[in-house]
Amino acid sequence: MNNYTLVRPEHLNHHGFLFGGVMLKWVDEFAWLAASKEFRGCKLVTVAMDEIRFSQQVPLGSILRFSIDFVRQGRTSATYQVVVYSDGPGQDQEKRVFANRITFVRVDEQGRKKELPVRKEFIPCAENV
């Protein structure tokens, strides 16, 4: 799954580049969207992100592409790989600017872990069938 966004002035830090917290918000949100499409009707919450390392500055006006791919499924959790590419102003090709793995866990209404159904693309959770 791919998602795109534009880096606007309200996303910048005091140095004039994309604020890392905004990047993490987008990574979490877009990965959650992918997981929610695959595990329809399941209540999923973020439980972990792997090592977070910002290696490239992202300037104002960059178009970011978030490439989200399923990695693995556990009993109650699912992990996705998110790779972010930047198409900066005046660039003739994208460059990789960030990557991370993010894990979601399925919870019930009381916030307790709950088993995920066997993953198939766009599978509904049993209670919503």
Backbone as XML, in Angstrom:
<?xml version="1.0"?>
<chain id="A" units="angstrom">
  <residue number="1" name="MET">
    <atom name="N" x="0.848" y="-1.172" z="0.000"/>
    <atom name="CA" x="0.000" y="0.000" z="0.000"/>
    <atom name="C" x="0.894" y="1.235" z="0.000"/>
  </residue>
  <residue number="2" name="ASN">
    <atom name="N" x="0.532" y="2.207" z="-0.803"/>
    <atom name="CA" x="1.249" y="3.480" z="-0.830"/>
    <atom name="C" x="0.322" y="4.611" z="-0.403"/>
  </residue>
  <residue number="3" name="ASN">
    <atom name="N" x="0.860" y="5.542" z="0.348"/>
    <atom name="CA" x="0.185" y="6.790" z="0.700"/>
    <atom name="C" x="1.142" y="7.933" z="0.398"/>
  </residue>
  <residue number="4" name="TYR">
    <atom name="N" x="0.577" y="9.081" z="0.123"/>
    <atom name="CA" x="1.378" y="10.251" z="-0.204"/>
    <atom name="C" x="0.959" y="11.438" z="0.650"/>
  </residue>
  <residue number="5" name="THR">
    <atom name="N" x="1.915" y="12.327" z="0.910"/>
    <atom name="CA" x="1.589" y="13.589" z="1.562"/>
    <atom name="C" x="2.604" y="14.643" z="1.133"/>
  </residue>
  <residue number="6" name="LEU">
    <atom name="N" x="2.228" y="15.880" z="1.300"/>
    <atom name="CA" x="3.059" y="17.027" z="0.946"/>
    <atom name="C" x="3.580" y="17.675" z="2.219"/>
  </residue>
  <residue number="7" name="VAL">
    <atom name="N" x="4.870" y="17.981" z="2.282"/>
    <atom name="CA" x="5.452" y="18.667" z="3.433"/>
    <atom name="C" x="5.149" y="20.160" z="3.301"/>
  </residue>
  <residue number="8" name="ARG">
    <atom name="N" x="4.351" y="20.654" z="4.256"/>
    <atom name="CA" x="3.918" y="22.054" z="4.259"/>
    <atom name="C" x="4.589" y="22.805" z="5.417"/>
  </residue>
  <residue number="9" name="PRO">
    <atom name="N" x="4.480" y="24.127" z="5.452"/>
    <atom name="CA" x="5.157" y="24.921" z="6.493"/>
    <atom name="C" x="4.837" y="24.481" z="7.919"/>
  </residue>
  <residue number="10" name="GLU">
    <atom name="N" x="3.608" y="24.061" z="8.191"/>
    <atom name="CA" x="3.247" y="23.651" z="9.556"/>
    <atom name="C" x="3.893" y="22.340" z="9.994"/>
  </residue>
  <residue number="11" name="HIS">
    <atom name="N" x="4.566" y="21.639" z="9.084"/>
    <atom name="CA" x="5.238" y="20.382" z="9.400"/>
    <atom name="C" x="6.726" y="20.568" z="9.720"/>
  </residue>
  <residue number="12" name="LEU">
    <atom name="N" x="7.218" y="21.788" z="9.627"/>
    <atom name="CA" x="8.660" y="22.042" z="9.757"/>
    <atom name="C" x="9.093" y="22.273" z="11.198"/>
  </residue>
  <residue number="13" name="ASN">
    <atom name="N" x="10.356" y="21.921" z="11.483"/>
    <atom name="CA" x="10.947" y="22.209" z="12.787"/>
    <atom name="C" x="11.608" y="23.592" z="12.756"/>
  </residue>
  <residue number="14" name="HIS">
    <atom name="N" x="12.279" y="23.955" z="13.827"/>
    <atom name="CA" x="12.902" y="25.277" z="13.928"/>
    <atom name="C" x="14.111" y="25.447" z="13.004"/>
  </residue>
  <residue number="15" name="HIS">
    <atom name="N" x="14.554" y="24.369" z="12.353"/>
    <atom name="CA" x="15.643" y="24.455" z="11.375"/>
    <atom name="C" x="15.124" y="24.541" z="9.939"/>
  </residue>
  <residue number="16" name="GLY">
    <atom name="N" x="13.803" y="24.463" z="9.781"/>
    <atom name="CA" x="13.212" y="24.597" z="8.459"/>
    <atom name="C" x="13.054" y="23.297" z="7.684"/>
  </residue>
  <residue number="17" name="PHE">
    <atom name="N" x="13.186" y="22.156" z="8.367"/>
    <atom name="CA" x="13.007" y="20.852" z="7.730"/>
    <atom name="C" x="11.884" y="20.102" z="8.442"/>
  </residue>
  <residue number="18" name="LEU">
    <atom name="N" x="11.428" y="19.005" z="7.835"/>
    <atom name="CA" x="10.348" y="18.214" z="8.403"/>
    <atom name="C" x="10.673" y="17.815" z="9.845"/>
  </residue>
  <residue number="19" name="PHE">
    <atom name="N" x="9.744" y="18.066" z="10.749"/>
    <atom name="CA" x="9.872" y="17.694" z="12.152"/>
    <atom name="C" x="9.708" y="16.188" z="12.275"/>
  </residue>
  <residue number="20" name="GLY">
    <atom name="N" x="10.622" y="15.533" z="12.992"/>
    <atom name="CA" x="10.598" y="14.078" z="13.127"/>
    <atom name="C" x="9.313" y="13.542" z="13.717"/>
  </residue>
  <residue number="21" name="GLY">
    <atom name="N" x="8.718" y="14.272" z="14.643"/>
    <atom name="CA" x="7.465" y="13.833" z="15.250"/>
    <atom name="C" x="6.331" y="13.759" z="14.255"/>
  </residue>
  <residue number="22" name="VAL">
    <atom name="N" x="6.339" y="14.660" z="13.286"/>
    <atom name="CA" x="5.312" y="14.632" z="12.232"/>
    <atom name="C" x="5.513" y="13.390" z="11.365"/>
  </residue>
  <residue number="23" name="MET">
    <atom name="N" x="6.769" y="13.080" z="11.043"/>
    <atom name="CA" x="7.062" y="11.875" z="10.261"/>
    <atom name="C" x="6.549" y="10.638" z="11.001"/>
  </residue>
  <residue number="24" name="LEU">
    <atom name="N" x="6.812" y="10.547" z="12.309"/>
    <atom name="CA" x="6.370" y="9.385" z="13.073"/>
    <atom name="C" x="4.851" y="9.293" z="13.130"/>
  </residue>
  <residue number="25" name="LYS">
    <atom name="N" x="4.175" y="10.424" z="13.223"/>
    <atom name="CA" x="2.711" y="10.443" z="13.205"/>
    <atom name="C" x="2.198" y="9.844" z="11.903"/>
  </residue>
  <residue number="26" name="TRP">
    <atom name="N" x="2.784" y="10.288" z="10.774"/>
    <atom name="CA" x="2.354" y="9.771" z="9.475"/>
    <atom name="C" x="2.648" y="8.279" z="9.343"/>
  </residue>
  <residue number="27" name="VAL">
    <atom name="N" x="3.831" y="7.850" z="9.775"/>
    <atom name="CA" x="4.189" y="6.428" z="9.712"/>
    <atom name="C" x="3.166" y="5.601" z="10.486"/>
  </residue>
  <residue number="28" name="ASP">
    <atom name="N" x="2.844" y="6.031" z="11.698"/>
    <atom name="CA" x="1.875" y="5.322" z="12.531"/>
    <atom name="C" x="0.500" y="5.302" z="11.870"/>
  </residue>
  <residue number="29" name="GLU">
    <atom name="N" x="0.059" y="6.450" z="11.406"/>
    <atom name="CA" x="-1.274" y="6.564" z="10.805"/>
    <atom name="C" x="-1.404" y="5.735" z="9.529"/>
  </residue>
  <residue number="30" name="PHE">
    <atom name="N" x="-0.445" y="5.849" z="8.632"/>
    <atom name="CA" x="-0.550" y="5.155" z="7.355"/>
    <atom name="C" x="-0.392" y="3.637" z="7.516"/>
  </residue>
  <residue number="31" name="ALA">
    <atom name="N" x="0.487" y="3.201" z="8.426"/>
    <atom name="CA" x="0.622" y="1.762" z="8.684"/>
    <atom name="C" x="-0.655" y="1.220" z="9.327"/>
  </residue>
  <residue number="32" name="TRP">
    <atom name="N" x="-1.256" y="2.009" z="10.235"/>
    <atom name="CA" x="-2.516" y="1.588" z="10.854"/>
    <atom name="C" x="-3.605" y="1.437" z="9.800"/>
  </residue>
  <residue number="33" name="LEU">
    <atom name="N" x="-3.642" y="2.350" z="8.835"/>
    <atom name="CA" x="-4.629" y="2.244" z="7.754"/>
    <atom name="C" x="-4.455" y="0.936" z="6.987"/>
  </residue>
  <residue number="34" name="ALA">
    <atom name="N" x="-3.214" y="0.585" z="6.666"/>
    <atom name="CA" x="-2.956" y="-0.669" z="5.942"/>
    <atom name="C" x="-3.388" y="-1.871" z="6.772"/>
  </residue>
  <residue number="35" name="ALA">
    <atom name="N" x="-3.029" y="-1.873" z="8.049"/>
    <atom name="CA" x="-3.401" y="-2.987" z="8.930"/>
    <atom name="C" x="-4.918" y="-3.081" z="9.077"/>
  </residue>
  <residue number="36" name="SER">
    <atom name="N" x="-5.570" y="-1.950" z="9.209"/>
    <atom name="CA" x="-7.023" y="-1.934" z="9.375"/>
    <atom name="C" x="-7.754" y="-2.417" z="8.129"/>
  </residue>
  <residue number="37" name="LYS">
    <atom name="N" x="-7.177" y="-2.184" z="6.963"/>
    <atom name="CA" x="-7.772" y="-2.698" z="5.729"/>
    <atom name="C" x="-7.628" y="-4.218" z="5.657"/>
  </residue>
  <residue number="38" name="GLU">
    <atom name="N" x="-6.529" y="-4.760" z="6.175"/>
    <atom name="CA" x="-6.308" y="-6.205" z="6.128"/>
    <atom name="C" x="-7.047" y="-6.947" z="7.236"/>
  </residue>
  <residue number="39" name="PHE">
    <atom name="N" x="-7.211" y="-6.311" z="8.378"/>
    <atom name="CA" x="-7.896" y="-6.931" z="9.511"/>
    <atom name="C" x="-9.140" y="-6.107" z="9.827"/>
  </residue>
  <residue number="40" name="ARG">
    <atom name="N" x="-10.054" y="-6.075" z="8.879"/>
    <atom name="CA" x="-11.266" y="-5.247" z="8.989"/>
    <atom name="C" x="-12.054" y="-5.579" z="10.255"/>
  </residue>
  <residue number="41" name="GLY">
    <atom name="N" x="-12.488" y="-4.521" z="10.914"/>
    <atom name="CA" x="-13.320" y="-4.680" z="12.099"/>
    <atom name="C" x="-12.556" y="-4.976" z="13.368"/>
  </residue>
  <residue number="42" name="CYS">
    <atom name="N" x="-11.252" y="-5.206" z="13.272"/>
    <atom name="CA" x="-10.445" y="-5.468" z="14.460"/>
    <atom name="C" x="-9.986" y="-4.136" z="15.059"/>
  </residue>
  <residue number="43" name="LYS">
    <atom name="N" x="-10.007" y="-4.052" z="16.371"/>
    <atom name="CA" x="-9.513" y="-2.859" z="17.056"/>
    <atom name="C" x="-8.005" y="-3.035" z="17.223"/>
  </residue>
  <residue number="44" name="LEU">
    <atom name="N" x="-7.238" y="-2.252" z="16.471"/>
    <atom name="CA" x="-5.779" y="-2.361" z="16.476"/>
    <atom name="C" x="-5.159" y="-1.106" z="17.096"/>
  </residue>
  <residue number="45" name="VAL">
    <atom name="N" x="-4.151" y="-1.323" z="17.942"/>
    <atom name="CA" x="-3.426" y="-0.212" z="18.546"/>
    <atom name="C" x="-1.933" y="-0.428" z="18.335"/>
  </residue>
  <residue number="46" name="THR">
    <atom name="N" x="-1.199" y="0.666" z="18.268"/>
    <atom name="CA" x="0.255" y="0.598" z="18.100"/>
    <atom name="C" x="0.875" y="0.090" z="19.391"/>
  </residue>
  <residue number="47" name="VAL">
    <atom name="N" x="1.735" y="-0.920" z="19.265"/>
    <atom name="CA" x="2.410" y="-1.469" z="20.439"/>
    <atom name="C" x="3.918" y="-1.221" z="20.369"/>
  </residue>
  <residue number="48" name="ALA">
    <atom name="N" x="4.496" y="-1.084" z="19.159"/>
    <atom name="CA" x="5.945" y="-0.903" z="19.063"/>
    <atom name="C" x="6.350" y="-0.349" z="17.711"/>
  </residue>
  <residue number="49" name="MET">
    <atom name="N" x="7.452" y="0.382" z="17.736"/>
    <atom name="CA" x="8.174" y="0.776" z="16.526"/>
    <atom name="C" x="9.610" y="0.341" z="16.745"/>
  </residue>
  <residue number="50" name="ASP">
    <atom name="N" x="10.259" y="-0.121" z="15.693"/>
    <atom name="CA" x="11.665" y="-0.493" z="15.797"/>
    <atom name="C" x="12.513" y="0.766" z="15.933"/>
  </residue>
  <residue number="51" name="GLU">
    <atom name="N" x="13.788" y="0.583" z="15.798"/>
    <atom name="CA" x="14.721" y="1.704" z="15.935"/>
    <atom name="C" x="14.316" y="2.866" z="15.038"/>
  </residue>
  <residue number="52" name="ILE">
    <atom name="N" x="14.335" y="4.044" z="15.612"/>
    <atom name="CA" x="13.963" y="5.245" z="14.871"/>
    <atom name="C" x="15.238" y="6.037" z="14.604"/>
  </residue>
  <residue number="53" name="ARG">
    <atom name="N" x="15.543" y="6.227" z="13.318"/>
    <atom name="CA" x="16.757" y="6.939" z="12.931"/>
    <atom name="C" x="16.443" y="7.820" z="11.729"/>
  </residue>
  <residue number="54" name="PHE">
    <atom name="N" x="16.619" y="9.112" z="11.918"/>
    <atom name="CA" x="16.402" y="10.073" z="10.840"/>
    <atom name="C" x="17.751" y="10.334" z="10.168"/>
  </residue>
  <residue number="55" name="SER">
    <atom name="N" x="17.871" y="9.937" z="8.915"/>
    <atom name="CA" x="19.159" y="10.033" z="8.234"/>
    <atom name="C" x="19.204" y="11.109" z="7.158"/>
  </residue>
  <residue number="56" name="GLN">
    <atom name="N" x="18.050" y="11.625" z="6.764"/>
    <atom name="CA" x="17.985" y="12.618" z="5.691"/>
    <atom name="C" x="17.080" y="13.773" z="6.103"/>
  </residue>
  <residue number="57" name="GLN">
    <atom name="N" x="17.469" y="14.978" z="5.782"/>
    <atom name="CA" x="16.594" y="16.122" z="5.987"/>
    <atom name="C" x="15.557" y="16.148" z="4.869"/>
  </residue>
  <residue number="58" name="VAL">
    <atom name="N" x="14.343" y="16.564" z="5.211"/>
    <atom name="CA" x="13.266" y="16.635" z="4.238"/>
    <atom name="C" x="12.802" y="18.083" z="4.164"/>
  </residue>
  <residue number="59" name="PRO">
    <atom name="N" x="13.012" y="18.743" z="3.013"/>
    <atom name="CA" x="12.673" y="20.167" z="2.899"/>
    <atom name="C" x="11.194" y="20.425" z="2.602"/>
  </residue>
  <residue number="60" name="LEU">
    <atom name="N" x="10.799" y="21.649" z="2.828"/>
    <atom name="CA" x="9.475" y="22.141" z="2.496"/>
    <atom name="C" x="9.162" y="21.845" z="1.028"/>
  </residue>
  <residue number="61" name="GLY">
    <atom name="N" x="7.942" y="21.426" z="0.754"/>
    <atom name="CA" x="7.515" y="21.175" z="-0.616"/>
    <atom name="C" x="7.794" y="19.779" z="-1.117"/>
  </residue>
  <residue number="62" name="SER">
    <atom name="N" x="8.430" y="18.943" z="-0.293"/>
    <atom name="CA" x="8.694" y="17.560" z="-0.705"/>
    <atom name="C" x="7.395" y="16.763" z="-0.739"/>
  </residue>
  <residue number="63" name="ILE">
    <atom name="N" x="7.289" y="15.889" z="-1.718"/>
    <atom name="CA" x="6.193" y="14.930" z="-1.775"/>
    <atom name="C" x="6.739" y="13.639" z="-1.196"/>
  </residue>
  <residue number="64" name="LEU">
    <atom name="N" x="6.104" y="13.150" z="-0.124"/>
    <atom name="CA" x="6.552" y="11.919" z="0.513"/>
    <atom name="C" x="5.663" y="10.760" z="0.098"/>
  </residue>
  <residue number="65" name="ARG">
    <atom name="N" x="6.316" y="9.639" z="-0.200"/>
    <atom name="CA" x="5.600" y="8.397" z="-0.499"/>
    <atom name="C" x="5.898" y="7.409" z="0.616"/>
  </residue>
  <residue number="66" name="PHE">
    <atom name="N" x="4.852" y="6.895" z="1.239"/>
    <atom name="CA" x="4.967" y="5.920" z="2.315"/>
    <atom name="C" x="4.600" y="4.564" z="1.738"/>
  </residue>
  <residue number="67" name="SER">
    <atom name="N" x="5.585" y="3.682" z="1.641"/>
    <atom name="CA" x="5.376" y="2.330" z="1.135"/>
    <atom name="C" x="5.222" y="1.406" z="2.335"/>
  </residue>
  <residue number="68" name="ILE">
    <atom name="N" x="4.039" y="0.784" z="2.479"/>
    <atom name="CA" x="3.738" y="-0.034" z="3.645"/>
    <atom name="C" x="3.520" y="-1.475" z="3.199"/>
  </residue>
  <residue number="69" name="ASP">
    <atom name="N" x="4.298" y="-2.396" z="3.791"/>
    <atom name="CA" x="4.203" y="-3.817" z="3.446"/>
    <atom name="C" x="4.076" y="-4.663" z="4.699"/>
  </residue>
  <residue number="70" name="PHE">
    <atom name="N" x="3.215" y="-5.673" z="4.628"/>
    <atom name="CA" x="3.054" y="-6.650" z="5.705"/>
    <atom name="C" x="4.358" y="-7.417" z="5.878"/>
  </residue>
  <residue number="71" name="VAL">
    <atom name="N" x="4.770" y="-7.657" z="7.138"/>
    <atom name="CA" x="5.992" y="-8.410" z="7.430"/>
    <atom name="C" x="5.664" y="-9.757" z="8.066"/>
  </residue>
  <residue number="72" name="ARG">
    <atom name="N" x="4.891" y="-9.714" z="9.164"/>
    <atom name="CA" x="4.589" y="-10.968" z="9.860"/>
    <atom name="C" x="3.373" y="-10.808" z="10.744"/>
  </residue>
  <residue number="73" name="GLN">
    <atom name="N" x="2.793" y="-11.951" z="11.093"/>
    <atom name="CA" x="1.661" y="-11.967" z="12.011"/>
    <atom name="C" x="1.972" y="-12.882" z="13.170"/>
  </residue>
  <residue number="74" name="GLY">
    <atom name="N" x="1.699" y="-12.409" z="14.379"/>
    <atom name="CA" x="1.771" y="-13.230" z="15.577"/>
    <atom name="C" x="0.366" y="-13.639" z="15.976"/>
  </residue>
  <residue number="75" name="ARG">
    <atom name="N" x="0.209" y="-14.134" z="17.184"/>
    <atom name="CA" x="-1.094" y="-14.563" z="17.661"/>
    <atom name="C" x="-2.052" y="-13.383" z="17.810"/>
  </residue>
  <residue number="76" name="THR">
    <atom name="N" x="-1.544" y="-12.264" z="18.370"/>
    <atom name="CA" x="-2.394" y="-11.090" z="18.612"/>
    <atom name="C" x="-1.891" y="-9.848" z="17.879"/>
  </residue>
  <residue number="77" name="SER">
    <atom name="N" x="-0.780" y="-9.969" z="17.168"/>
    <atom name="CA" x="-0.159" y="-8.784" z="16.574"/>
    <atom name="C" x="0.189" y="-8.966" z="15.102"/>
  </residue>
  <residue number="78" name="ALA">
    <atom name="N" x="0.389" y="-7.834" z="14.445"/>
    <atom name="CA" x="0.823" y="-7.822" z="13.041"/>
    <atom name="C" x="1.872" y="-6.726" z="12.888"/>
  </residue>
  <residue number="79" name="THR">
    <atom name="N" x="2.922" y="-7.017" z="12.121"/>
    <atom name="CA" x="4.026" y="-6.083" z="11.915"/>
    <atom name="C" x="4.093" y="-5.680" z="10.456"/>
  </residue>
  <residue number="80" name="TYR">
    <atom name="N" x="4.357" y="-4.389" z="10.234"/>
    <atom name="CA" x="4.453" y="-3.813" z="8.898"/>
    <atom name="C" x="5.769" y="-3.063" z="8.745"/>
  </residue>
  <residue number="81" name="GLN">
    <atom name="N" x="6.332" y="-3.100" z="7.538"/>
    <atom name="CA" x="7.523" y="-2.328" z="7.193"/>
    <atom name="C" x="7.063" y="-1.066" z="6.476"/>
  </residue>
  <residue number="82" name="VAL">
    <atom name="N" x="7.545" y="0.073" z="6.940"/>
    <atom name="CA" x="7.224" y="1.349" z="6.306"/>
    <atom name="C" x="8.520" y="1.960" z="5.800"/>
  </residue>
  <residue number="83" name="VAL">
    <atom name="N" x="8.571" y="2.246" z="4.513"/>
    <atom name="CA" x="9.714" y="2.933" z="3.914"/>
    <atom name="C" x="9.177" y="4.232" z="3.326"/>
  </residue>
  <residue number="84" name="VAL">
    <atom name="N" x="9.865" y="5.337" z="3.651"/>
    <atom name="CA" x="9.423" y="6.648" z="3.205"/>
    <atom name="C" x="10.425" y="7.177" z="2.175"/>
  </residue>
  <residue number="85" name="TYR">
    <atom name="N" x="9.876" y="7.620" z="1.043"/>
    <atom name="CA" x="10.675" y="8.194" z="-0.033"/>
    <atom name="C" x="10.272" y="9.654" z="-0.207"/>
  </residue>
  <residue number="86" name="SER">
    <atom name="N" x="11.265" y="10.492" z="-0.491"/>
    <atom name="CA" x="11.013" y="11.914" z="-0.692"/>
    <atom name="C" x="11.295" y="12.291" z="-2.137"/>
  </residue>
  <residue number="87" name="ASP">
    <atom name="N" x="10.368" y="13.036" z="-2.710"/>
    <atom name="CA" x="10.534" y="13.625" z="-4.030"/>
    <atom name="C" x="10.582" y="15.131" z="-3.779"/>
  </residue>
  <residue number="88" name="GLY">
    <atom name="N" x="11.781" y="15.620" z="-3.491"/>
    <atom name="CA" x="11.959" y="17.019" z="-3.096"/>
    <atom name="C" x="11.839" y="17.974" z="-4.262"/>
  </residue>
  <residue number="89" name="PRO">
    <atom name="N" x="11.597" y="19.247" z="-3.943"/>
    <atom name="CA" x="11.504" y="20.262" z="-4.993"/>
    <atom name="C" x="12.759" y="20.272" z="-5.861"/>
  </residue>
  <residue number="90" name="GLY">
    <atom name="N" x="12.567" y="20.181" z="-7.153"/>
    <atom name="CA" x="13.688" y="20.219" z="-8.093"/>
    <atom name="C" x="14.419" y="18.900" z="-8.274"/>
  </residue>
  <residue number="91" name="GLN">
    <atom name="N" x="14.053" y="17.873" z="-7.535"/>
    <atom name="CA" x="14.709" y="16.571" z="-7.695"/>
    <atom name="C" x="14.125" y="15.858" z="-8.899"/>
  </residue>
  <residue number="92" name="ASP">
    <atom name="N" x="14.954" y="15.023" z="-9.537"/>
    <atom name="CA" x="14.459" y="14.266" z="-10.682"/>
    <atom name="C" x="14.138" y="12.819" z="-10.336"/>
  </residue>
  <residue number="93" name="GLN">
    <atom name="N" x="14.344" y="12.429" z="-9.054"/>
    <atom name="CA" x="13.979" y="11.086" z="-8.612"/>
    <atom name="C" x="13.785" y="11.070" z="-7.101"/>
  </residue>
  <residue number="94" name="GLU">
    <atom name="N" x="13.053" y="10.055" z="-6.639"/>
    <atom name="CA" x="12.832" y="9.892" z="-5.212"/>
    <atom name="C" x="14.111" y="9.433" z="-4.520"/>
  </residue>
  <residue number="95" name="LYS">
    <atom name="N" x="14.203" y="9.754" z="-3.209"/>
    <atom name="CA" x="15.279" y="9.183" z="-2.413"/>
    <atom name="C" x="14.672" y="8.665" z="-1.109"/>
  </residue>
  <residue number="96" name="ARG">
    <atom name="N" x="15.236" y="7.582" z="-0.631"/>
    <atom name="CA" x="14.771" y="6.979" z="0.631"/>
    <atom name="C" x="15.216" y="7.864" z="1.797"/>
  </residue>
  <residue number="97" name="VAL">
    <atom name="N" x="14.254" y="8.251" z="2.649"/>
    <atom name="CA" x="14.589" y="9.151" z="3.748"/>
    <atom name="C" x="14.313" y="8.565" z="5.134"/>
  </residue>
  <residue number="98" name="PHE">
    <atom name="N" x="13.552" y="7.473" z="5.197"/>
    <atom name="CA" x="13.212" y="6.910" z="6.509"/>
    <atom name="C" x="12.674" y="5.500" z="6.311"/>
  </residue>
  <residue number="99" name="ALA">
    <atom name="N" x="12.925" y="4.634" z="7.285"/>
    <atom name="CA" x="12.355" y="3.284" z="7.274"/>
    <atom name="C" x="12.180" y="2.820" z="8.708"/>
  </residue>
  <residue number="100" name="ASN">
    <atom name="N" x="11.152" y="2.026" z="8.929"/>
    <atom name="CA" x="10.872" y="1.535" z="10.264"/>
    <atom name="C" x="9.882" y="0.377" z="10.174"/>
  </residue>
  <residue number="101" name="ARG">
    <atom name="N" x="9.889" y="-0.455" z="11.201"/>
    <atom name="CA" x="8.859" y="-1.482" z="11.354"/>
    <atom name="C" x="7.958" y="-1.055" z="12.499"/>
  </residue>
  <residue number="102" name="ILE">
    <atom name="N" x="6.677" y="-1.303" z="12.325"/>
    <atom name="CA" x="5.703" y="-0.931" z="13.336"/>
    <atom name="C" x="4.787" y="-2.127" z="13.587"/>
  </residue>
  <residue number="103" name="THR">
    <atom name="N" x="4.490" y="-2.361" z="14.859"/>
    <atom name="CA" x="3.671" y="-3.504" z="15.243"/>
    <atom name="C" x="2.392" y="-3.025" z="15.920"/>
  </residue>
  <residue number="104" name="PHE">
    <atom name="N" x="1.297" y="-3.635" z="15.507"/>
    <atom name="CA" x="-0.022" y="-3.358" z="16.076"/>
    <atom name="C" x="-0.504" y="-4.603" z="16.794"/>
  </residue>
  <residue number="105" name="VAL">
    <atom name="N" x="-1.262" y="-4.408" z="17.851"/>
    <atom name="CA" x="-1.865" y="-5.527" z="18.567"/>
    <atom name="C" x="-3.371" y="-5.325" z="18.552"/>
  </residue>
  <residue number="106" name="ARG">
    <atom name="N" x="-4.077" y="-6.435" z="18.450"/>
    <atom name="CA" x="-5.537" y="-6.380" z="18.505"/>
    <atom name="C" x="-5.964" y="-6.405" z="19.966"/>
  </residue>
  <residue number="107" name="VAL">
    <atom name="N" x="-6.885" y="-5.531" z="20.330"/>
    <atom name="CA" x="-7.385" y="-5.491" z="21.697"/>
    <atom name="C" x="-8.907" y="-5.545" z="21.701"/>
  </residue>
  <residue number="108" name="ASP">
    <atom name="N" x="-9.446" y="-5.982" z="22.849"/>
    <atom name="CA" x="-10.899" y="-5.987" z="23.016"/>
    <atom name="C" x="-11.336" y="-4.647" z="23.602"/>
  </residue>
  <residue number="109" name="GLU">
    <atom name="N" x="-12.591" y="-4.529" z="23.954"/>
    <atom name="CA" x="-13.118" y="-3.261" z="24.460"/>
    <atom name="C" x="-12.508" y="-2.856" z="25.796"/>
  </residue>
  <residue number="110" name="GLN">
    <atom name="N" x="-11.949" y="-3.798" z="26.534"/>
    <atom name="CA" x="-11.297" y="-3.492" z="27.809"/>
    <atom name="C" x="-9.790" y="-3.260" z="27.650"/>
  </residue>
  <residue number="111" name="GLY">
    <atom name="N" x="-9.315" y="-3.315" z="26.416"/>
    <atom name="CA" x="-7.899" y="-3.085" z="26.154"/>
    <atom name="C" x="-7.021" y="-4.309" z="26.333"/>
  </residue>
  <residue number="112" name="ARG">
    <atom name="N" x="-7.620" y="-5.486" z="26.473"/>
    <atom name="CA" x="-6.855" y="-6.728" z="26.603"/>
    <atom name="C" x="-6.551" y="-7.289" z="25.214"/>
  </residue>
  <residue number="113" name="LYS">
    <atom name="N" x="-5.363" y="-7.893" z="25.091"/>
    <atom name="CA" x="-4.991" y="-8.513" z="23.820"/>
    <atom name="C" x="-6.019" y="-9.553" z="23.415"/>
  </residue>
  <residue number="114" name="LYS">
    <atom name="N" x="-6.242" y="-9.604" z="22.105"/>
    <atom name="CA" x="-7.213" y="-10.539" z="21.544"/>
    <atom name="C" x="-6.609" y="-11.157" z="20.294"/>
  </residue>
  <residue number="115" name="GLU">
    <atom name="N" x="-6.884" y="-12.431" z="20.063"/>
    <atom name="CA" x="-6.309" y="-13.125" z="18.914"/>
    <atom name="C" x="-6.771" y="-12.519" z="17.596"/>
  </residue>
  <residue number="116" name="LEU">
    <atom name="N" x="-5.820" y="-12.402" z="16.674"/>
    <atom name="CA" x="-6.140" y="-11.942" z="15.321"/>
    <atom name="C" x="-6.600" y="-13.117" z="14.475"/>
  </residue>
  <residue number="117" name="PRO">
    <atom name="N" x="-7.486" y="-12.883" z="13.527"/>
    <atom name="CA" x="-7.817" y="-13.960" z="12.585"/>
    <atom name="C" x="-6.612" y="-14.231" z="11.689"/>
  </residue>
  <residue number="118" name="VAL">
    <atom name="N" x="-6.575" y="-15.402" z="11.086"/>
    <atom name="CA" x="-5.496" y="-15.725" z="10.151"/>
    <atom name="C" x="-5.525" y="-14.698" z="9.033"/>
  </residue>
  <residue number="119" name="ARG">
    <atom name="N" x="-4.374" y="-14.137" z="8.730"/>
    <atom name="CA" x="-4.301" y="-13.052" z="7.757"/>
    <atom name="C" x="-4.574" y="-13.541" z="6.343"/>
  </residue>
  <residue number="120" name="LYS">
    <atom name="N" x="-5.526" y="-12.888" z="5.742"/>
    <atom name="CA" x="-5.782" y="-12.963" z="4.314"/>
    <atom name="C" x="-6.079" y="-11.525" z="3.951"/>
  </residue>
  <residue number="121" name="GLU">
    <atom name="N" x="-5.751" y="-11.117" z="2.773"/>
    <atom name="CA" x="-6.002" y="-9.733" z="2.414"/>
    <atom name="C" x="-7.482" y="-9.408" z="2.589"/>
  </residue>
  <residue number="122" name="PHE">
    <atom name="N" x="-7.752" y="-8.339" z="3.336"/>
    <atom name="CA" x="-9.092" y="-7.809" z="3.576"/>
    <atom name="C" x="-10.009" y="-8.805" z="4.275"/>
  </residue>
  <residue number="123" name="ILE">
    <atom name="N" x="-9.500" y="-9.540" z="5.267"/>
    <atom name="CA" x="-10.321" y="-10.486" z="6.009"/>
    <atom name="C" x="-11.071" y="-9.746" z="7.129"/>
  </residue>
  <residue number="124" name="PRO">
    <atom name="N" x="-12.369" y="-9.966" z="7.265"/>
    <atom name="CA" x="-13.099" y="-9.332" z="8.368"/>
    <atom name="C" x="-12.903" y="-10.104" z="9.661"/>
  </residue>
  <residue number="125" name="CYS">
    <atom name="N" x="-12.930" y="-9.406" z="10.802"/>
    <atom name="CA" x="-12.866" y="-10.078" z="12.095"/>
    <atom name="C" x="-14.190" y="-10.793" z="12.325"/>
  </residue>
  <residue number="126" name="ALA">
    <atom name="N" x="-14.137" y="-11.916" z="13.050"/>
    <atom name="CA" x="-15.298" y="-12.797" z="13.217"/>
    <atom name="C" x="-16.520" y="-12.099" z="13.769"/>
  </residue>
  <residue number="127" name="GLU">
    <atom name="N" x="-16.359" y="-11.200" z="14.751"/>
    <atom name="CA" x="-17.537" y="-10.593" z="15.354"/>
    <atom name="C" x="-18.238" y="-9.600" z="14.422"/>
  </residue>
  <residue number="128" name="ASN">
    <atom name="N" x="-17.608" y="-9.253" z="13.304"/>
    <atom name="CA" x="-18.198" y="-8.298" z="12.378"/>
    <atom name="C" x="-18.661" y="-8.932" z="11.076"/>
  </residue>
  <residue number="129" name="VAL">
    <atom name="N" x="-18.644" y="-10.252" z="11.010"/>
    <atom name="CA" x="-19.046" y="-10.943" z="9.780"/>
    <atom name="C" x="-20.543" y="-11.047" z="9.732"/>
  </residue>
</chain>
